[in-house]
Amino acid sequence: MDTTVVDVPEKGRFEVRVGERVVGLASYHVEGSSMALPHTEVDPSMGGRGIGTALVAGVLSAARERGLTVLPYCSFIRHYIQQHPEEVDLVAADDRPHFGLETADR
């Protein structure tokens, strides 16, 4: 399965594609040095294949490459960060308690 994550800034989202088909998205908004991540979704017919995980990994990688912190309003993204504590540094230390991530790096 050829899965790619593509930034589509004119739509304010990252898309995850299988071949040419868009099967999921993560909406975002950048303000200053922060990327707010309010929502992700994956086509239910594609569930259980790691599509959402690939999407979030791609989004967080892009944020890191751009030197941005993230505001993980989306519960799926917060859960991913909890499961991958090496990514918690993308959330500013002062913001971690707001997202329930204050102990994620311990």
N, CA, C and O atoms as CSV, one atom per row, in Angstrom:
chain,resi,resn,atom,element,x,y,z
A,1,MET,N,N,0.853,-1.179,0.000
A,1,MET,CA,C,0.000,0.000,0.000
A,1,MET,C,C,0.897,1.240,0.000
A,1,MET,O,O,1.655,1.459,0.945
A,2,ASP,N,N,0.811,2.043,-1.050
A,2,ASP,CA,C,1.618,3.243,-1.215
A,2,ASP,C,C,0.931,4.405,-0.507
A,2,ASP,O,O,0.023,5.027,-1.059
A,3,THR,N,N,1.375,4.700,0.737
A,3,THR,CA,C,0.765,5.748,1.546
A,3,THR,C,C,1.692,6.956,1.594
A,3,THR,O,O,2.881,6.820,1.881
A,4,THR,N,N,1.143,8.145,1.311
A,4,THR,CA,C,1.912,9.381,1.406
A,4,THR,C,C,1.115,10.416,2.180
A,4,THR,O,O,-0.116,10.410,2.170
A,5,VAL,N,N,1.838,11.307,2.854
A,5,VAL,CA,C,1.231,12.427,3.567
A,5,VAL,C,C,1.667,13.694,2.842
A,5,VAL,O,O,2.857,13.927,2.632
A,6,VAL,N,N,0.689,14.505,2.465
A,6,VAL,CA,C,0.930,15.684,1.646
A,6,VAL,C,C,0.318,16.907,2.320
A,6,VAL,O,O,-0.835,16.875,2.749
A,7,ASP,N,N,1.096,17.988,2.411
A,7,ASP,CA,C,0.575,19.253,2.920
A,7,ASP,C,C,-0.199,19.944,1.800
A,7,ASP,O,O,0.299,20.088,0.683
A,8,VAL,N,N,-1.414,20.364,2.112
A,8,VAL,CA,C,-2.247,21.100,1.156
A,8,VAL,C,C,-2.604,22.432,1.839
A,8,VAL,O,O,-3.717,22.606,2.335
A,9,PRO,N,N,-1.639,23.369,1.854
A,9,PRO,CA,C,-1.837,24.596,2.636
A,9,PRO,C,C,-3.032,25.435,2.198
A,9,PRO,O,O,-3.637,26.116,3.025
A,10,GLU,N,N,-3.384,25.399,0.910
A,10,GLU,CA,C,-4.537,26.188,0.467
A,10,GLU,C,C,-5.847,25.675,1.063
A,10,GLU,O,O,-6.845,26.396,1.081
A,11,LYS,N,N,-5.848,24.435,1.548
A,11,LYS,CA,C,-7.024,23.875,2.225
A,11,LYS,C,C,-6.822,23.811,3.741
A,11,LYS,O,O,-7.734,23.423,4.472
A,12,GLY,N,N,-5.622,24.192,4.219
A,12,GLY,CA,C,-5.347,24.168,5.651
A,12,GLY,C,C,-5.353,22.762,6.218
A,12,GLY,O,O,-5.864,22.520,7.312
A,13,ARG,N,N,-4.775,21.833,5.457
A,13,ARG,CA,C,-4.781,20.458,5.946
A,13,ARG,C,C,-3.651,19.638,5.323
A,13,ARG,O,O,-3.111,19.959,4.264
A,14,PHE,N,N,-3.334,18.587,6.027
A,14,PHE,CA,C,-2.490,17.541,5.479
A,14,PHE,C,C,-3.432,16.439,5.029
A,14,PHE,O,O,-4.434,16.161,5.688
A,15,GLU,N,N,-3.110,15.817,3.916
A,15,GLU,CA,C,-3.898,14.688,3.432
A,15,GLU,C,C,-3.025,13.442,3.444
A,15,GLU,O,O,-1.831,13.499,3.151
A,16,VAL,N,N,-3.635,12.327,3.786
A,16,VAL,CA,C,-2.956,11.046,3.636
A,16,VAL,C,C,-3.617,10.372,2.441
A,16,VAL,O,O,-4.840,10.287,2.338
A,17,ARG,N,N,-2.769,9.903,1.556
A,17,ARG,CA,C,-3.259,9.325,0.307
A,17,ARG,C,C,-2.741,7.907,0.145
A,17,ARG,O,O,-1.613,7.585,0.516
A,18,VAL,N,N,-3.589,7.080,-0.414
A,18,VAL,CA,C,-3.200,5.742,-0.837
A,18,VAL,C,C,-3.260,5.794,-2.352
A,18,VAL,O,O,-4.338,5.874,-2.942
A,19,GLY,N,N,-2.100,5.750,-2.969
A,19,GLY,CA,C,-2.043,6.025,-4.398
A,19,GLY,C,C,-2.453,7.468,-4.595
A,19,GLY,O,O,-1.867,8.364,-3.987
A,20,GLU,N,N,-3.447,7.711,-5.432
A,20,GLU,CA,C,-3.952,9.067,-5.667
A,20,GLU,C,C,-5.192,9.385,-4.830
A,20,GLU,O,O,-5.678,10.516,-4.853
A,21,ARG,N,N,-5.703,8.406,-4.098
A,21,ARG,CA,C,-6.952,8.578,-3.346
A,21,ARG,C,C,-6.695,9.188,-1.971
A,21,ARG,O,O,-5.880,8.679,-1.202
A,22,VAL,N,N,-7.394,10.280,-1.665
A,22,VAL,CA,C,-7.324,10.883,-0.336
A,22,VAL,C,C,-8.167,10.029,0.610
A,22,VAL,O,O,-9.370,9.869,0.403
A,23,VAL,N,N,-7.533,9.484,1.647
A,23,VAL,CA,C,-8.242,8.606,2.578
A,23,VAL,C,C,-8.291,9.176,3.997
A,23,VAL,O,O,-8.878,8.568,4.892
A,24,GLY,N,N,-7.677,10.337,4.201
A,24,GLY,CA,C,-7.724,10.960,5.514
A,24,GLY,C,C,-7.137,12.349,5.470
A,24,GLY,O,O,-6.490,12.739,4.498
A,25,LEU,N,N,-7.376,13.100,6.553
A,25,LEU,CA,C,-6.862,14.459,6.622
A,25,LEU,C,C,-6.646,14.873,8.062
A,25,LEU,O,O,-7.238,14.327,8.993
A,26,ALA,N,N,-5.777,15.857,8.212
A,26,ALA,CA,C,-5.550,16.511,9.501
A,26,ALA,C,C,-5.584,18.006,9.231
A,26,ALA,O,O,-4.719,18.535,8.532
A,27,SER,N,N,-6.578,18.687,9.783
A,27,SER,CA,C,-6.666,20.127,9.577
A,27,SER,C,C,-5.677,20.827,10.499
A,27,SER,O,O,-5.353,20.329,11.578
A,28,TYR,N,N,-5.202,21.991,10.058
A,28,TYR,CA,C,-4.252,22.750,10.858
A,28,TYR,C,C,-4.369,24.237,10.576
A,28,TYR,O,O,-4.937,24.670,9.574
A,29,HIS,N,N,-3.807,24.999,11.506
A,29,HIS,CA,C,-3.712,26.444,11.346
A,29,HIS,C,C,-2.403,26.864,11.995
A,29,HIS,O,O,-2.147,26.545,13.157
A,30,VAL,N,N,-1.576,27.580,11.243
A,30,VAL,CA,C,-0.311,28.071,11.788
A,30,VAL,C,C,-0.463,29.539,12.132
A,30,VAL,O,O,-0.912,30.347,11.320
A,31,GLU,N,N,-0.076,29.863,13.360
A,31,GLU,CA,C,-0.048,31.254,13.802
A,31,GLU,C,C,1.251,31.450,14.565
A,31,GLU,O,O,1.491,30.810,15.589
A,32,GLY,N,N,2.078,32.338,14.053
A,32,GLY,CA,C,3.383,32.549,14.673
A,32,GLY,C,C,4.209,31.283,14.563
A,32,GLY,O,O,4.447,30.775,13.468
A,33,SER,N,N,4.645,30.778,15.708
A,33,SER,CA,C,5.482,29.575,15.719
A,33,SER,C,C,4.727,28.337,16.182
A,33,SER,O,O,5.337,27.334,16.554
A,34,SER,N,N,3.395,28.407,16.160
A,34,SER,CA,C,2.574,27.280,16.613
A,34,SER,C,C,1.666,26.769,15.504
A,34,SER,O,O,1.136,27.534,14.698
A,35,MET,N,N,1.505,25.454,15.491
A,35,MET,CA,C,0.581,24.807,14.573
A,35,MET,C,C,-0.547,24.191,15.402
A,35,MET,O,O,-0.330,23.228,16.138
A,36,ALA,N,N,-1.747,24.751,15.278
A,36,ALA,CA,C,-2.915,24.198,15.961
A,36,ALA,C,C,-3.443,23.027,15.128
A,36,ALA,O,O,-3.577,23.125,13.908
A,37,LEU,N,N,-3.738,21.924,15.809
A,37,LEU,CA,C,-4.210,20.698,15.148
A,37,LEU,C,C,-5.557,20.304,15.751
A,37,LEU,O,O,-5.607,19.525,16.703
A,38,PRO,N,N,-6.654,20.843,15.199
A,38,PRO,CA,C,-7.961,20.608,15.805
A,38,PRO,C,C,-8.658,19.308,15.425
A,38,PRO,O,O,-9.535,18.848,16.155
A,39,HIS,N,N,-8.282,18.699,14.286
A,39,HIS,CA,C,-9.121,17.596,13.809
A,39,HIS,C,C,-8.357,16.679,12.857
A,39,HIS,O,O,-7.591,17.137,12.010
A,40,THR,N,N,-8.579,15.388,13.013
A,40,THR,CA,C,-8.115,14.402,12.033
A,40,THR,C,C,-9.278,13.480,11.715
A,40,THR,O,O,-10.177,13.280,12.531
A,41,GLU,N,N,-9.242,12.929,10.528
A,41,GLU,CA,C,-10.227,11.904,10.173
A,41,GLU,C,C,-9.636,10.988,9.110
A,41,GLU,O,O,-8.823,11.397,8.281
A,42,VAL,N,N,-10.073,9.741,9.166
A,42,VAL,CA,C,-9.661,8.734,8.185
A,42,VAL,C,C,-10.920,8.029,7.710
A,42,VAL,O,O,-11.826,7.751,8.495
A,43,ASP,N,N,-10.963,7.746,6.429
A,43,ASP,CA,C,-12.083,7.017,5.838
A,43,ASP,C,C,-12.298,5.729,6.646
A,43,ASP,O,O,-11.371,4.929,6.777
A,44,PRO,N,N,-13.507,5.517,7.190
A,44,PRO,CA,C,-13.756,4.324,8.002
A,44,PRO,C,C,-13.433,3.008,7.285
A,44,PRO,O,O,-13.086,2.019,7.930
A,45,SER,N,N,-13.544,2.998,5.973
A,45,SER,CA,C,-13.238,1.764,5.240
A,45,SER,C,C,-11.749,1.440,5.254
A,45,SER,O,O,-11.345,0.339,4.879
A,46,MET,N,N,-10.927,2.406,5.690
A,46,MET,CA,C,-9.480,2.212,5.731
A,46,MET,C,C,-8.981,1.976,7.152
A,46,MET,O,O,-7.774,1.912,7.385
A,47,GLY,N,N,-9.905,1.846,8.101
A,47,GLY,CA,C,-9.536,1.669,9.504
A,47,GLY,C,C,-8.702,0.423,9.754
A,47,GLY,O,O,-8.813,-0.578,9.046
A,48,GLY,N,N,-7.865,0.511,10.780
A,48,GLY,CA,C,-7.063,-0.631,11.200
A,48,GLY,C,C,-5.838,-0.910,10.353
A,48,GLY,O,O,-5.215,-1.963,10.493
A,49,ARG,N,N,-5.485,0.016,9.477
A,49,ARG,CA,C,-4.336,-0.195,8.588
A,49,ARG,C,C,-3.164,0.723,8.897
A,49,ARG,O,O,-2.178,0.747,8.160
A,50,GLY,N,N,-3.268,1.483,9.987
A,50,GLY,CA,C,-2.188,2.390,10.353
A,50,GLY,C,C,-2.189,3.699,9.578
A,50,GLY,O,O,-1.209,4.444,9.613
A,51,ILE,N,N,-3.283,3.984,8.880
A,51,ILE,CA,C,-3.366,5.208,8.077
A,51,ILE,C,C,-3.324,6.444,8.974
A,51,ILE,O,O,-2.595,7.394,8.691
A,52,GLY,N,N,-4.099,6.432,10.046
A,52,GLY,CA,C,-4.123,7.573,10.971
A,52,GLY,C,C,-2.770,7.791,11.618
A,52,GLY,O,O,-2.328,8.929,11.773
A,53,THR,N,N,-2.115,6.710,11.994
A,53,THR,CA,C,-0.784,6.807,12.597
A,53,THR,C,C,0.206,7.409,11.607
A,53,THR,O,O,1.006,8.268,11.979
A,54,ALA,N,N,0.162,6.971,10.359
A,54,ALA,CA,C,1.052,7.522,9.328
A,54,ALA,C,C,0.764,9.008,9.122
A,54,ALA,O,O,1.686,9.804,8.944
A,55,LEU,N,N,-0.507,9.378,9.145
A,55,LEU,CA,C,-0.897,10.775,8.971
A,55,LEU,C,C,-0.312,11.639,10.082
A,55,LEU,O,O,0.326,12.656,9.811
A,56,VAL,N,N,-0.527,11.236,11.326
A,56,VAL,CA,C,-0.039,12.028,12.456
A,56,VAL,C,C,1.490,12.087,12.458
A,56,VAL,O,O,2.064,13.144,12.721
A,57,ALA,N,N,2.146,10.982,12.172
A,57,ALA,CA,C,3.613,10.984,12.112
A,57,ALA,C,C,4.096,11.983,11.065
A,57,ALA,O,O,5.065,12.704,11.301
A,58,GLY,N,N,3.435,12.032,9.918
A,58,GLY,CA,C,3.805,12.976,8.872
A,58,GLY,C,C,3.582,14.419,9.266
A,58,GLY,O,O,4.408,15.285,8.976
A,59,VAL,N,N,2.465,14.681,9.926
A,59,VAL,CA,C,2.154,16.038,10.379
A,59,VAL,C,C,3.186,16.498,11.402
A,59,VAL,O,O,3.709,17.608,11.302
A,60,LEU,N,N,3.480,15.649,12.384
A,60,LEU,CA,C,4.439,16.036,13.415
A,60,LEU,C,C,5.837,16.203,12.841
A,60,LEU,O,O,6.580,17.086,13.271
A,61,SER,N,N,6.201,15.380,11.889
A,61,SER,CA,C,7.492,15.515,11.223
A,61,SER,C,C,7.587,16.864,10.497
A,61,SER,O,O,8.616,17.537,10.560
A,62,ALA,N,N,6.518,17.245,9.816
A,62,ALA,CA,C,6.497,18.532,9.114
A,62,ALA,C,C,6.614,19.694,10.098
A,62,ALA,O,O,7.335,20.658,9.841
A,63,ALA,N,N,5.902,19.602,11.227
A,63,ALA,CA,C,5.992,20.653,12.242
A,63,ALA,C,C,7.423,20.773,12.753
A,63,ALA,O,O,7.941,21.879,12.904
A,64,ARG,N,N,8.057,19.641,13.018
A,64,ARG,CA,C,9.439,19.645,13.504
A,64,ARG,C,C,10.369,20.266,12.466
A,64,ARG,O,O,11.215,21.093,12.807
A,65,GLU,N,N,10.217,19.874,11.207
A,65,GLU,CA,C,11.064,20.420,10.142
A,65,GLU,C,C,10.908,21.932,10.013
A,65,GLU,O,O,11.860,22.626,9.655
A,66,ARG,N,N,9.728,22.439,10.300
A,66,ARG,CA,C,9.455,23.878,10.175
A,66,ARG,C,C,9.765,24.640,11.465
A,66,ARG,O,O,9.613,25.861,11.513
A,67,GLY,N,N,10.193,23.937,12.497
A,67,GLY,CA,C,10.521,24.583,13.762
A,67,GLY,C,C,9.306,25.076,14.521
A,67,GLY,O,O,9.398,26.048,15.270
A,68,LEU,N,N,8.169,24.421,14.339
A,68,LEU,CA,C,6.925,24.825,14.991
A,68,LEU,C,C,6.635,23.963,16.211
A,68,LEU,O,O,7.004,22.790,16.258
A,69,THR,N,N,5.968,24.557,17.197
A,69,THR,CA,C,5.380,23.767,18.271
A,69,THR,C,C,3.967,23.411,17.829
A,69,THR,O,O,3.417,24.045,16.929
A,70,VAL,N,N,3.379,22.397,18.458
A,70,VAL,CA,C,2.033,21.994,18.091
A,70,VAL,C,C,1.081,22.162,19.269
A,70,VAL,O,O,1.467,22.055,20.433
A,71,LEU,N,N,-0.153,22.425,18.932
A,71,LEU,CA,C,-1.255,22.501,19.891
A,71,LEU,C,C,-2.198,21.363,19.518
A,71,LEU,O,O,-3.040,21.525,18.635
A,72,PRO,N,N,-2.065,20.200,20.187
A,72,PRO,CA,C,-2.824,19.001,19.793
A,72,PRO,C,C,-4.245,18.976,20.354
A,72,PRO,O,O,-4.545,18.209,21.269
A,73,TYR,N,N,-5.111,19.816,19.804
A,73,TYR,CA,C,-6.508,19.831,20.239
A,73,TYR,C,C,-7.215,18.525,19.894
A,73,TYR,O,O,-8.127,18.108,20.607
A,74,CYS,N,N,-6.805,17.884,18.819
A,74,CYS,CA,C,-7.394,16.618,18.398
A,74,CYS,C,C,-6.976,15.503,19.354
A,74,CYS,O,O,-5.789,15.326,19.628
A,75,SER,N,N,-7.953,14.755,19.857
A,75,SER,CA,C,-7.656,13.681,20.818
A,75,SER,C,C,-6.802,12.574,20.205
A,75,SER,O,O,-6.003,11.963,20.914
A,76,PHE,N,N,-6.948,12.303,18.922
A,76,PHE,CA,C,-6.144,11.264,18.275
A,76,PHE,C,C,-4.672,11.674,18.255
A,76,PHE,O,O,-3.789,10.846,18.482
A,77,ILE,N,N,-4.416,12.933,17.988
A,77,ILE,CA,C,-3.035,13.423,17.985
A,77,ILE,C,C,-2.465,13.413,19.394
A,77,ILE,O,O,-1.310,13.034,19.586
A,78,ARG,N,N,-3.252,13.822,20.383
A,78,ARG,CA,C,-2.781,13.768,21.785
A,78,ARG,C,C,-2.427,12.338,22.160
A,78,ARG,O,O,-1.386,12.094,22.771
A,79,HIS,N,N,-3.284,11.396,21.798
A,79,HIS,CA,C,-3.027,9.993,22.116
A,79,HIS,C,C,-1.738,9.515,21.440
A,79,HIS,O,O,-0.945,8.802,22.053
A,80,TYR,N,N,-1.534,9.898,20.204
A,80,TYR,CA,C,-0.307,9.524,19.493
A,80,TYR,C,C,0.915,10.040,20.255
A,80,TYR,O,O,1.885,9.308,20.447
A,81,ILE,N,N,0.864,11.304,20.690
A,81,ILE,CA,C,1.998,11.884,21.421
A,81,ILE,C,C,2.210,11.150,22.746
A,81,ILE,O,O,3.352,10.927,23.148
A,82,GLN,N,N,1.141,10.778,23.420
A,82,GLN,CA,C,1.278,10.011,24.662
A,82,GLN,C,C,1.959,8.672,24.399
A,82,GLN,O,O,2.748,8.201,25.219
A,83,GLN,N,N,1.656,8.065,23.265
A,83,GLN,CA,C,2.233,6.772,22.921
A,83,GLN,C,C,3.646,6.895,22.340
A,83,GLN,O,O,4.370,5.902,22.262
A,84,HIS,N,N,4.035,8.085,21.941
A,84,HIS,CA,C,5.359,8.349,21.361
A,84,HIS,C,C,5.984,9.523,22.109
A,84,HIS,O,O,6.054,10.631,21.576
A,85,PRO,N,N,6.444,9.287,23.355
A,85,PRO,CA,C,6.933,10.387,24.194
A,85,PRO,C,C,8.110,11.157,23.584
A,85,PRO,O,O,8.405,12.271,24.016
A,86,GLU,N,N,8.773,10.586,22.602
A,86,GLU,CA,C,9.857,11.320,21.929
A,86,GLU,C,C,9.321,12.522,21.148
A,86,GLU,O,O,10.097,13.371,20.709
A,87,GLU,N,N,8.010,12.598,20.975
A,87,GLU,CA,C,7.389,13.705,20.244
A,87,GLU,C,C,6.851,14.804,21.165
A,87,GLU,O,O,6.439,15.860,20.687
A,88,VAL,N,N,6.852,14.565,22.480
A,88,VAL,CA,C,6.229,15.528,23.395
A,88,VAL,C,C,6.936,16.877,23.373
A,88,VAL,O,O,6.331,17.892,23.720
A,89,ASP,N,N,8.198,16.907,22.975
A,89,ASP,CA,C,8.903,18.184,22.915
A,89,ASP,C,C,8.303,19.128,21.874
A,89,ASP,O,O,8.591,20.325,21.892
A,90,LEU,N,N,7.481,18.614,20.978
A,90,LEU,CA,C,6.802,19.474,20.006
A,90,LEU,C,C,5.702,20.312,20.647
A,90,LEU,O,O,5.259,21.305,20.071
A,91,VAL,N,N,5.266,19.916,21.829
A,91,VAL,CA,C,4.266,20.685,22.573
A,91,VAL,C,C,5.032,21.531,23.588
A,91,VAL,O,O,5.770,20.995,24.414
A,92,ALA,N,N,4.859,22.849,23.527
A,92,ALA,CA,C,5.564,23.742,24.455
A,92,ALA,C,C,5.287,23.297,25.890
A,92,ALA,O,O,4.167,22.913,26.227
A,93,ALA,N,N,6.313,23.354,26.724
A,93,ALA,CA,C,6.198,22.892,28.112
A,93,ALA,C,C,5.015,23.541,28.832
A,93,ALA,O,O,4.317,22.871,29.593
A,94,ASP,N,N,4.783,24.818,28.606
A,94,ASP,CA,C,3.674,25.511,29.262
A,94,ASP,C,C,2.312,25.031,28.778
A,94,ASP,O,O,1.316,25.179,29.486
A,95,ASP,N,N,2.258,24.456,27.573
A,95,ASP,CA,C,0.991,23.971,27.021
A,95,ASP,C,C,0.692,22.524,27.393
A,95,ASP,O,O,-0.458,22.096,27.294
A,96,ARG,N,N,1.687,21.766,27.814
A,96,ARG,CA,C,1.485,20.333,28.077
A,96,ARG,C,C,0.398,20.047,29.106
A,96,ARG,O,O,-0.410,19.146,28.877
A,97,PRO,N,N,0.333,20.770,30.237
A,97,PRO,CA,C,-0.745,20.466,31.199
A,97,PRO,C,C,-2.140,20.647,30.599
A,97,PRO,O,O,-3.053,19.884,30.914
A,98,HIS,N,N,-2.307,21.644,29.746
A,98,HIS,CA,C,-3.609,21.901,29.117
A,98,HIS,C,C,-4.073,20.693,28.289
A,98,HIS,O,O,-5.271,20.430,28.178
A,99,PHE,N,N,-3.114,19.967,27.714
A,99,PHE,CA,C,-3.432,18.825,26.857
A,99,PHE,C,C,-3.238,17.491,27.557
A,99,PHE,O,O,-3.288,16.442,26.913
A,100,GLY,N,N,-3.016,17.516,28.874
A,100,GLY,CA,C,-2.837,16.267,29.615
A,100,GLY,C,C,-1.525,15.575,29.301
A,100,GLY,O,O,-1.426,14.353,29.412
A,101,LEU,N,N,-0.519,16.339,28.910
A,101,LEU,CA,C,0.761,15.769,28.513
A,101,LEU,C,C,1.889,16.126,29.480
A,101,LEU,O,O,3.063,15.970,29.144
A,102,GLU,N,N,1.546,16.602,30.675
A,102,GLU,CA,C,2.578,17.051,31.588
A,102,GLU,C,C,3.531,15.939,32.028
A,102,GLU,O,O,4.668,16.216,32.409
A,103,THR,N,N,3.079,14.691,31.980
A,103,THR,CA,C,3.957,13.591,32.398
A,103,THR,C,C,4.347,12.709,31.233
A,103,THR,O,O,4.964,11.666,31.447
A,104,ALA,N,N,4.018,13.077,30.024
A,104,ALA,CA,C,4.271,12.228,28.866
A,104,ALA,C,C,5.753,12.046,28.577
A,104,ALA,O,O,6.140,11.079,27.921
A,105,ASP,N,N,6.590,12.966,29.059
A,105,ASP,CA,C,8.020,12.849,28.772
A,105,ASP,C,C,8.776,12.214,29.913
A,105,ASP,O,O,10.005,12.263,29.932
A,106,ARG,N,N,8.082,11.622,30.862
A,106,ARG,CA,C,8.766,10.989,32.008
A,106,ARG,C,C,8.700,9.490,31.925
A,106,ARG,O,O,9.220,8.799,32.801
